[in-house]
Amino acid sequence: MDHDHLGLCLDACHMAVGFEEPGTGARTGLPVVKLQASCALVAPPGAQRALAAFDEARFLHQTRSATGYADDLGEALAGGLPADESWRVHFHVPLHDAPPPPLATSAPYLRDLLNVILGGERPLTGHVEVETYTWNVLPGAPADLAEGIAAELDWMRGQLAALGLKET
């Protein structure tokens, strides 16, 4: 393979929604040219109605369970996925903040992925991008966007420091 011209951009939200193992991309043999640090929405079994506030038309929110897939959250909420399974929704939510219970985020998945990609003997990428682009459609979005983004970047800084990375 041509490692000078071919590499992977891993999006943590997409990987979590796809129920991928955190090390999947790292085992391809291709270089990881960028990690997009992002979190998906997670609804435990029976709590999917709480996702209704996130069903908006601007973005496509692919939704998966362990056994099913829906192209958009509205389709899943209309009965497209089994309610007795946990759902993961492609809705980039802030890394540092959890939605109201019973919903959660895939932040634990992101932490595992960061450990695989950056916590080894040497980092597998030198490029990490915090990628939350849904601020303007996020229920309960912070009034001060800059404050929300700063809090998210501070959360990421803490995760990287916990892995032993140092600021340069």
C-alpha positions in Angstrom: 0.0 0.0 0.0 1.1 3.5 -0.7 1.4 5.0 2.9 2.6 8.3 1.4 -0.8 8.9 -0.2 -3.3 6.7 1.7 -4.3 7.0 5.3 -7.3 6.9 7.6 -9.4 9.6 9.2 -11.1 8.1 12.1 -14.3 9.7 13.4 -15.0 8.5 17.0 -18.8 9.2 16.7 -19.2 7.2 13.6 -17.1 4.3 15.0 -19.2 4.3 18.2 -22.5 4.4 16.3 -21.2 1.4 14.2 -20.3 -0.6 17.3 -16.7 -0.8 16.1 -14.0 -1.9 18.4 -11.8 1.0 19.3 -8.7 -0.6 17.8 -10.3 -1.4 14.4 -8.7 1.4 12.4 -5.3 1.0 14.0 -5.1 -2.6 12.9 -5.5 -1.9 9.1 -1.9 -1.2 8.6 -2.7 2.2 7.2 -1.5 5.4 8.9 -4.1 7.3 11.0 -3.7 10.8 9.5 -6.4 12.3 11.7 -8.6 11.4 14.6 -11.9 13.3 14.8 -12.7 13.3 18.5 -16.5 13.3 18.7 -19.2 11.7 20.8 -22.5 10.1 19.8 -25.8 10.1 21.7 -26.6 6.8 23.6 -30.0 5.7 24.8 -30.4 2.7 27.0 -33.1 0.1 26.3 -36.6 1.5 26.7 -35.4 5.1 27.0 -35.4 6.0 23.3 -38.3 8.5 23.6 -35.9 10.8 25.3 -34.1 11.1 22.0 -37.1 13.0 20.4 -35.7 16.4 21.4 -32.7 15.6 19.1 -34.8 14.6 16.1 -34.1 17.7 13.9 -34.1 18.0 10.1 -30.9 19.8 9.4 -28.6 16.9 9.8 -28.9 13.1 9.1 -28.7 11.2 12.4 -28.0 7.6 11.5 -29.2 5.4 14.4 -28.1 1.8 15.3 -28.7 -0.8 17.8 -26.8 -4.1 18.1 -29.1 -5.7 15.6 -30.6 -2.9 13.4 -30.0 0.3 11.5 -32.1 3.3 10.6 -31.0 6.1 8.2 -32.3 8.8 10.5 -33.4 9.2 14.1 -37.0 9.9 13.1 -37.2 6.6 11.3 -35.8 4.8 14.4 -38.3 6.6 16.7 -41.2 5.6 14.4 -40.4 1.9 15.1 -37.5 1.3 12.9 -35.3 -0.2 15.6 -36.0 -2.5 18.6 -36.8 -0.6 21.8 -35.4 -3.3 24.0 -31.8 -2.6 22.8 -29.5 0.3 23.4 -29.3 2.8 20.6 -26.4 4.9 19.4 -27.2 8.0 17.4 -24.9 10.0 15.0 -25.5 13.3 16.7 -22.2 15.0 17.6 -22.7 16.1 21.1 -20.2 18.1 23.2 -17.4 15.9 24.6 -17.5 17.5 28.1 -21.2 17.5 28.8 -23.8 14.7 29.1 -27.4 15.1 27.9 -30.2 14.8 30.5 -30.7 11.3 31.9 -31.5 8.7 30.9 -29.4 9.6 27.8 -25.7 9.4 27.8 -22.8 9.9 25.3 -20.2 7.7 23.9 -17.4 9.5 25.9 -16.3 6.2 27.4 -15.8 4.8 23.9 -13.8 8.0 22.9 -11.6 7.6 26.0 -10.9 3.9 24.9 -10.1 5.1 21.3 -7.8 7.8 22.6 -6.0 5.2 24.6 -5.5 3.0 21.6 -4.5 5.8 19.2 -2.4 7.9 21.6 -1.7 5.9 24.7 0.8 3.4 23.4 4.5 3.5 23.1 4.2 6.1 20.3 1.1 7.9 19.1 -0.5 6.6 15.9 -1.4 10.1 14.8 -0.3 13.6 15.3 -3.6 15.2 14.4 -6.6 15.2 16.7 -9.6 17.4 15.8 -12.5 18.1 18.2 -15.5 17.9 16.0 -18.8 19.0 17.4 -20.7 20.9 14.7 -24.2 20.6 16.0 -24.1 23.4 18.5 -26.8 25.4 16.7 -29.3 22.5 16.8 -28.4 21.0 20.2 -31.3 21.1 22.7 -30.1 23.2 25.7 -27.1 24.6 23.8 -25.0 27.0 25.8 -25.9 30.6 25.4 -22.2 31.4 24.9 -20.9 29.2 22.1 -17.2 30.2 22.8 -17.7 29.1 26.4 -19.0 25.7 25.3 -16.2 25.1 22.8 -13.6 26.2 25.4 -15.0 23.7 27.9 -14.9 21.0 25.3 -11.3 21.7 24.4 -10.4 21.7 28.1 -12.0 18.3 28.5 -9.9 17.0 25.6 -6.7 18.5 27.1 -7.5 16.6 30.3 -7.9 13.4 28.4 -4.6 13.8 26.6 -2.8 14.7 29.8 -4.2 11.6 31.5 -2.6 9.6 28.7 0.8 11.2 29.5 0.9 13.6 26.6 2.5 16.9 27.3 1.9 20.4 25.9 4.6 21.7 23.6 
